[in-house]
């Protein structure tokens, strides 16, 4: 993991190009802020993705869990934006949580990956990341089948990076003991209130970057009194303080909104730094 808070603090606006990258363990640069659609209808998915691109997001994280119509709408919004492909970071996911054996998991994960590439690829370009939404519930051998599929896709240069979500330390150990390629990202719940969690340290043992989903705790932190109080010192909202706290823990963020105004403000967190004391307050 390579991440410089000094570089982040040097960003004085939220315009496209000022959102810092995290350099992942395989050398790929990933924007620290991602836009992630929810389970919305296709029009909402298209419009929200277009708004995110307008706000300055260049990392579009698109989960198979939102459904093919929403994902196709995201693809169409990316095409309509007419941005250079190299300026974008596009991630899809595969959900084979219910696969039952190594062979079954391998086959279904390859199938899911191909479906993601067909939906999300722009002009045939490979995706920047594929992520497993969940580990198989059938245990380590099944998880190994899932990961062998991703490992083959990565080795064949079908995708630039491979990642996981909701993997526990034991499940990461399963991958590490049976494979040469490790995930570069593990997407986990992480927000103000999780300051004493070991998730960042647990993943750092494998040089895996944590990406926070539900960074505002399903909206609870929008009106958090401590975040709001700290924000008044910087002219920032409770939301911006909550997101900044995550960034200062060297954790990436996947956020979602249908509002251009909210999305723009989500990116306006790189011109201030929380003090050590403020971080400790929010960690508690």
C-alpha positions as CSV (number, residue, x, y, z in Angstrom):
1,X,0.0,0.0,0.0
2,X,1.3,3.4,-1.0
3,X,-0.6,6.4,0.2
4,X,0.5,9.9,1.0
5,X,-1.6,12.1,3.2
6,X,0.7,15.0,2.2
7,X,-0.4,14.6,-1.3
8,X,-4.0,14.5,-0.2
9,X,-3.7,17.7,1.8
10,X,-2.2,19.4,-1.2
11,X,-5.4,19.0,-3.2
12,X,-7.3,22.3,-2.9
13,X,-10.4,21.5,-4.8
14,X,-12.7,18.7,-5.7
15,X,-12.3,19.1,-9.5
16,X,-11.6,16.0,-11.5
17,X,-8.0,15.0,-11.3
18,X,-7.5,16.2,-7.7
19,X,-8.8,13.0,-6.0
20,X,-5.7,11.1,-4.8
21,X,-4.9,7.6,-5.7
22,X,-3.9,4.7,-3.6
23,X,-1.2,2.5,-5.2
24,X,-2.2,-1.1,-4.7
25,X,0.1,-4.0,-3.9
26,X,0.3,-4.9,-7.6
27,X,1.3,-1.4,-8.6
28,X,-2.1,-0.3,-10.0
29,X,-3.2,3.2,-9.0
30,X,-6.8,3.3,-7.7
31,X,-8.7,6.5,-6.8
32,X,-9.4,6.6,-3.1
33,X,-13.0,7.7,-3.8
34,X,-15.4,5.5,-5.7
35,X,-19.1,6.0,-6.7
36,X,-21.2,2.9,-6.0
37,X,-24.8,2.5,-7.3
38,X,-27.5,1.1,-5.1
39,X,-30.4,-1.2,-6.1
40,X,-32.1,1.5,-8.2
41,X,-34.1,1.5,-11.4
42,X,-32.2,1.9,-14.6
43,X,-32.9,5.6,-15.0
44,X,-31.8,6.4,-11.5
45,X,-28.6,4.3,-12.0
46,X,-27.8,6.2,-15.2
47,X,-28.5,9.7,-13.8
48,X,-26.7,9.1,-10.6
49,X,-23.6,7.7,-12.4
50,X,-23.7,10.7,-14.7
51,X,-23.9,13.0,-11.7
52,X,-21.0,11.3,-10.1
53,X,-18.8,11.7,-13.2
54,X,-19.9,15.4,-13.3
55,X,-18.9,15.8,-9.7
56,X,-15.4,14.5,-10.4
57,X,-15.6,10.8,-9.5
58,X,-13.5,8.7,-11.9
59,X,-13.8,5.4,-10.0
60,X,-17.1,3.7,-10.9
61,X,-17.7,0.6,-8.7
62,X,-20.6,-1.4,-10.1
63,X,-21.8,-4.4,-8.2
64,X,-23.6,-7.4,-9.8
65,X,-25.9,-7.1,-6.8
66,X,-27.6,-4.0,-8.3
67,X,-28.7,-6.1,-11.3
68,X,-27.9,-6.1,-15.1
69,X,-30.3,-3.3,-16.0
70,X,-28.7,-0.9,-13.5
71,X,-25.2,-2.0,-14.5
72,X,-26.0,-1.5,-18.2
73,X,-27.3,2.0,-17.4
74,X,-24.0,2.8,-15.6
75,X,-22.1,1.6,-18.7
76,X,-24.3,3.8,-20.9
77,X,-23.6,6.8,-18.6
78,X,-19.9,6.1,-18.9
79,X,-20.1,6.1,-22.6
80,X,-22.1,9.2,-22.8
81,X,-19.6,11.1,-20.6
82,X,-17.0,10.7,-23.4
83,X,-14.1,10.7,-21.0
84,X,-10.8,9.1,-21.9
85,X,-10.7,5.5,-20.8
86,X,-7.4,5.9,-19.1
87,X,-8.9,8.6,-16.9
88,X,-11.5,6.1,-15.5
89,X,-11.3,3.2,-13.1
90,X,-14.1,0.7,-13.6
91,X,-14.8,-2.2,-11.3
92,X,-17.4,-5.0,-11.5
93,X,-18.2,-7.7,-9.0
94,X,-19.1,-11.4,-9.0
95,X,-21.5,-13.0,-6.5
96,X,-20.9,-16.7,-6.1
97,X,-21.6,-16.8,-2.4
98,X,-23.8,-19.9,-2.7
99,X,-21.4,-22.1,-4.8
100,X,-20.8,-25.5,-3.2
101,X,-17.5,-26.9,-4.2
102,X,-14.1,-25.8,-5.6
103,X,-15.1,-26.9,-9.2
104,X,-18.6,-25.4,-8.9
105,X,-17.2,-22.1,-7.5
106,X,-14.5,-21.9,-10.2
107,X,-17.0,-22.5,-13.0
108,X,-19.6,-20.0,-11.8
109,X,-17.0,-17.3,-10.9
110,X,-15.6,-17.5,-14.4
111,X,-19.1,-17.3,-15.8
112,X,-20.0,-14.3,-13.6
113,X,-16.7,-12.5,-14.5
114,X,-17.4,-12.9,-18.2
115,X,-20.9,-11.4,-17.7
116,X,-19.4,-8.4,-15.9
117,X,-16.9,-7.8,-18.6
118,X,-19.6,-8.0,-21.3
119,X,-21.8,-5.5,-19.4
120,X,-19.2,-3.0,-18.2
121,X,-16.3,-3.0,-20.6
122,X,-16.0,0.2,-22.7
123,X,-15.1,-0.5,-26.3
124,X,-13.7,-3.9,-25.3
125,X,-11.1,-2.6,-22.8
126,X,-10.4,-4.8,-19.8
127,X,-11.9,-3.8,-16.4
128,X,-9.6,-2.2,-13.8
129,X,-10.9,-4.5,-11.1
130,X,-13.1,-7.5,-10.4
131,X,-14.3,-8.1,-6.9
132,X,-15.9,-11.1,-5.2
133,X,-19.0,-9.8,-3.4
134,X,-18.8,-12.5,-0.8
135,X,-16.8,-15.6,0.1
136,X,-18.5,-18.9,-0.5
137,X,-20.4,-20.1,2.5
138,X,-19.2,-23.6,1.8
139,X,-15.7,-23.2,3.3
140,X,-12.1,-22.9,2.4
141,X,-12.0,-25.3,-0.6
142,X,-15.0,-23.5,-2.2
143,X,-13.3,-20.1,-1.6
144,X,-10.2,-21.5,-3.2
145,X,-12.3,-22.3,-6.3
146,X,-13.6,-18.8,-6.4
147,X,-10.2,-17.3,-6.0
148,X,-8.5,-19.7,-8.5
149,X,-10.9,-18.3,-11.1
150,X,-9.9,-14.7,-10.3
151,X,-6.2,-15.7,-10.2
152,X,-6.5,-17.2,-13.7
153,X,-8.2,-14.1,-15.0
154,X,-5.5,-11.9,-13.5
155,X,-2.7,-14.0,-14.8
156,X,-4.2,-13.9,-18.3
157,X,-4.3,-10.1,-18.1
158,X,-8.1,-10.2,-18.5
159,X,-8.4,-7.7,-15.6
160,X,-6.0,-5.3,-14.1
161,X,-6.6,-6.2,-10.4
162,X,-8.6,-8.7,-8.4
163,X,-10.3,-8.0,-5.0
164,X,-12.7,-9.3,-2.4
165,X,-15.4,-8.1,-0.1
166,X,-16.6,-9.2,3.3
167,X,-13.6,-11.6,3.8
168,X,-12.6,-12.3,7.4
169,X,-9.0,-12.8,8.5
170,X,-9.5,-16.6,8.4
171,X,-10.9,-16.4,4.8
172,X,-7.9,-14.2,3.7
173,X,-5.6,-16.8,5.3
174,X,-7.3,-19.5,3.2
175,X,-6.5,-17.6,0.1
176,X,-3.0,-16.8,1.1
177,X,-2.1,-20.4,2.0
178,X,-3.4,-21.9,-1.4
179,X,-2.6,-19.2,-3.9
180,X,0.2,-17.0,-5.2
181,X,-2.0,-14.0,-6.1
182,X,-3.6,-12.1,-3.2
183,X,-6.5,-9.7,-3.3
184,X,-5.4,-6.0,-3.6
185,X,-8.6,-4.7,-1.9
186,X,-11.0,-6.0,0.7
187,X,-14.3,-4.0,0.8
188,X,-15.6,-4.0,4.4
189,X,-18.0,-1.9,6.6
190,X,-15.8,0.9,8.1
191,X,-17.1,4.2,9.4
192,X,-16.9,6.5,12.5
193,X,-17.7,4.1,15.3
194,X,-15.3,1.4,14.0
195,X,-12.1,3.2,15.2
196,X,-11.2,0.3,17.5
197,X,-11.7,-2.4,14.9
198,X,-8.7,-4.4,13.7
199,X,-9.9,-4.6,10.1
200,X,-7.2,-2.3,8.7
201,X,-4.4,-4.0,10.5
202,X,-5.8,-7.5,9.7
203,X,-5.7,-6.7,6.0
204,X,-2.4,-4.8,6.1
205,X,-0.7,-8.1,7.1
206,X,-1.4,-9.2,3.5
207,X,-0.7,-5.8,2.0
208,X,-4.5,-5.5,1.2
209,X,-6.1,-2.1,1.0
210,X,-9.5,-1.8,2.8
211,X,-12.3,0.0,1.0
212,X,-15.1,1.2,3.2
213,X,-18.7,0.5,2.1
214,X,-21.6,2.2,3.9
215,X,-19.1,4.9,5.0
216,X,-21.9,6.9,6.7
217,X,-23.4,4.0,8.5
218,X,-26.5,3.9,6.3
219,X,-26.9,7.7,6.8
220,X,-26.7,7.7,10.6
221,X,-23.6,10.0,10.5
222,X,-25.2,12.7,8.4
223,X,-26.5,14.2,11.7
224,X,-23.8,13.0,14.1
225,X,-23.2,15.7,16.7
226,X,-19.5,15.1,17.2
227,X,-18.8,15.1,13.4
228,X,-20.8,18.2,13.0
229,X,-19.1,20.0,15.9
230,X,-15.6,19.2,14.5
231,X,-16.8,20.2,11.1
232,X,-17.6,23.8,12.2
233,X,-13.9,24.4,12.8
234,X,-13.2,23.8,9.1
235,X,-16.4,24.9,7.5
236,X,-17.2,21.3,6.7
237,X,-20.3,19.1,7.3
238,X,-20.7,16.1,9.5
239,X,-20.6,13.9,6.3
240,X,-17.3,15.5,5.2
241,X,-15.7,15.0,8.6
242,X,-16.9,11.3,8.6
243,X,-15.4,10.7,5.2
244,X,-12.2,12.5,6.1
245,X,-11.8,10.3,9.1
246,X,-11.8,7.2,6.9
247,X,-9.3,8.7,4.5
248,X,-6.9,9.5,7.3
249,X,-7.1,5.9,8.3
250,X,-5.7,5.2,4.8
251,X,-8.9,3.5,3.8
252,X,-10.6,3.9,0.4
253,X,-14.3,4.8,0.2
254,X,-17.2,3.7,-1.9
255,X,-20.0,6.1,-1.5
256,X,-23.4,6.6,-3.1
257,X,-25.9,9.3,-3.7
258,X,-28.3,10.5,-6.4
259,X,-27.6,14.1,-5.7
260,X,-25.0,16.0,-7.7
261,X,-24.6,18.5,-4.7
262,X,-24.0,15.7,-2.2
263,X,-21.5,13.9,-4.5
264,X,-19.6,17.1,-5.1
265,X,-19.4,17.7,-1.4
266,X,-18.2,14.1,-0.8
267,X,-15.1,14.9,-2.9
268,X,-14.5,18.2,-1.1
269,X,-12.5,16.6,1.7
270,X,-8.9,17.0,0.6
271,X,-8.3,20.6,1.7
272,X,-8.3,20.0,5.5
273,X,-6.8,17.6,8.0
274,X,-8.3,16.3,11.2
275,X,-5.9,16.8,14.2
276,X,-4.6,13.8,16.2
277,X,-6.9,14.8,19.0
278,X,-10.0,14.9,16.7
279,X,-9.1,11.5,15.2
280,X,-8.8,10.1,18.7
281,X,-12.3,11.5,19.6
282,X,-13.8,10.0,16.5
283,X,-12.0,6.7,17.1
284,X,-13.5,6.3,20.5
